[in-house]
Amino acid sequence: SESEAKSRVSELREMISHHNSLYYDKDDPEISDLEFDSLLRELSELEKAFPALADEGSPTLRVGGKPLDEFASAKHIAPMQSLENTYSPEDLREFVSRIRKLADERAIHFTIEPKVDGVAISLLYENGLLKRGATRGDGITGDDVTQNIRTISNIPHKLQGEAPGQIEIRGEVYMPISVFTKLNAERDEDGLLPFANPRNAAAGSIKQLDPSVTASRHLAAIFYGVGVWSGEQSATGRDLFATLKRWGLPISEMVLEGADEESVNAAVTKMGELRHDFAYETDGAVVKLDSLALRREFGSTAKAPCWAIAYKYKPERAETKLLGITIQVGRTGTLTPVAELQPVLVSGSIVSRATLHNEEEIQRKDIRIGDTVLIEKAGEVIPALVQVRPDLRNGSEIFFEISRACPSCGSAAIKDSVAWKCVNSSCKAQLRRRIEYFASKKAMDIDGFGEALVNQLVDAGLLHSISDIYSIKQEPLLSLDRMGEKSALKLLDAINASRSRPLWRVLNGLGIPHVGETSAREIADHFHSIDAISSASCEKIRQIHSIGEVMAEAIRSWFENKTNLDLLEKLRLAGVGLDNFEDSNAPSDGRFINSLWVLTGTLSISRQEAGKIIRRFGGKVTESVSKKTTYVLAGEEAGAKKIGKARELNVRILDEKEFQSLISE
């Protein structure tokens, strides 16, 4: 009967909610996946048999709906700000001291919580019902990922108890470490590339157009803050956590407290010692002023609150075995040795390879195949072999010497400074890398023209040169893996659009030795056309501020090479604009004239756009901080080395609010 079904439906929903909590929050499931699926299937069948019992908060609605063509935009009611961060205990002390000074003898407390390494999310609830889920985006507008949010089992569709008329709840979507490990093992068995780390896996999963894919990834979430909030609000951060928990939202299992410099630092240290026991990956601790009234009083900058800071833990090291050394061929022919490692977990991701840079580096560190080595991630991103353990050698280790022949084409390699190089310009490995770089976002920005496609096109004999990109037709594309008619047309549109890219992008994509994005812009700004560059002497090229003798000679040599001149002519005949000087870079006034800028961290606009603004006002953007640097523009998660160097040299450091003030004067 319907009354019996109603009772069973209520019981099943409670049971499923309980087991979801055990699985996601406590990482301690009591039943198997098969048993859990059986409960879910029974509930689904009852809801179909008795439609009146259906509820939008039911766990059966978490399996995904109809795939989307694209995500709609979602404007946050209250902006989603980021956090200032530091790796320095001294900076953390300064933060606490500054807050205590602002408090002017009023009693204050701080909360210390894990910094979950996931994807920032904002949920909008109205009268207790989940209406929208959105990514952070640029802090003002994100992507509407509501369908995918509804598939996450520990996010309630309806808040428990009394809820405000409208509230934005802020948190982080993450992939549990156990799920990440299992997913990567499955991908490995299927011959697919593993995800680099749990954060990347979560980001890729929450942005799936098909919510059933998101549902299959078993994501979870944790919440820690609010945006807009109608009605009566909590008085402290600790009260807020209790309220979120009362509403049925998952919160951190560990929130520590502190009242002064010593206790806050001690709590951050303790968090660092315990963070590996959490079900999710963390990369730091977040310190917040507890009083919400004082938070409102102390306010925020353009990008971050003044009452909170993220303390980032220094990169971890892990010990593993060096199983072998392989050679990677770069786009300019450089032969780079790569360490093949016994897979090891470092800073949240499985590392199985790390660059060894060159033969001299191997000799300097006395690296031998079979060695026990220490691996670290620079900025918890790029794996590096930082140390060898010679004390653990047993005599079976093997010295390594780079082969004097290219592993791809077999051509003889020559020594160029510290690197060995393949000088065969027809080498397929070089060709692949050159084409990939030419099409990359840093250069011609051809959407969809990635490594997998380039490999297929080169192997199929459709690409023998960069210029062949502009001769690709639809029919041959259709014979490639995962290339349907719609994808082929989209790719051809992207190729056609790249014909009108500005000159600096062409220069950057050509692979001229020593010429990167910054110098390509400066060369284009100075000469305005490819013909002017081609005919320029070394002396004229050296008139550009950042170009020295070595780079000038390399540029001059490149333009004297007949093969390169033939490539330029083919690009010209293909309709690629070689004289598309980007006039918008011309200074609108001279306020930044003769100033040198270094950009670091994440801004609300892209670094590329910020650089464009600086150049428009007459400034120049460089990569590294030196005595000549005028300003360092520091965004979210600014590089510690660049900030430290700037402070050492007394270079002025600007946050985004100060930068906006300078350009709006």
Buried (B, 14 or more C-beta within 10 A) or exposed (E): EEEEBBEBBEEBBEBBBEBBBBBBBEBEBEBEEEEBEEBBEBBBEBBEEBEEBEEEBBBBBBBBBEEBEEBEEBEBEEBBBBBBBBBEBEBBBBBBEBBBEBBEEEEBBBBBBBBBBBBBBBBBBBEBBBEBBBBBBEBEBBBBBBBBBBBBBBBBBBBEEEBBEBBBBBBBBBBBBBBBBEBBEEBEEEEEEBBBBBBBBBBBBBBBBBBBBBBBBBBBBBBBBBBEBEEEBBEBBBEBBEBBEEBBBBBBEBBBBBBBBEBBBBBBBBBBEEBEEBBBBBBBBBBBBBBBEBBEBBEBEBBBBBBBBBBBBEBBBBEBBBBEBEBBBBBBBBBBBBBBBEBBBBBBBBBBEBBBBBBEBBEEBEBBBBBBBBBBBEEBEEBBBBBBEEEEEEEEBEEBEBEEBBBBBEBEBEEBEEBBBBEBBEBBBBBBBBBBBBBBEBBBBBBBBEEEBBBBBBEEEBBBBBBBBBEBEEEBBEEBEEBEEEBBEEBBEBBEEBBEBBBBBBBBBBBBEBBEBBBBBBBBBBBBBBEBBBEBEBEBBBEBEBBEEEBBBBBBEBBEEEEBEEBBEBBBEBEBBBEBBBEEBEBEEEEBEEBBBBBBBBBBBEBEEBBBBBBBBBBBBBEEBEEEBBBBBBBBBBBBBBBEBBEEEEBEBBBBEBBBEBBEE
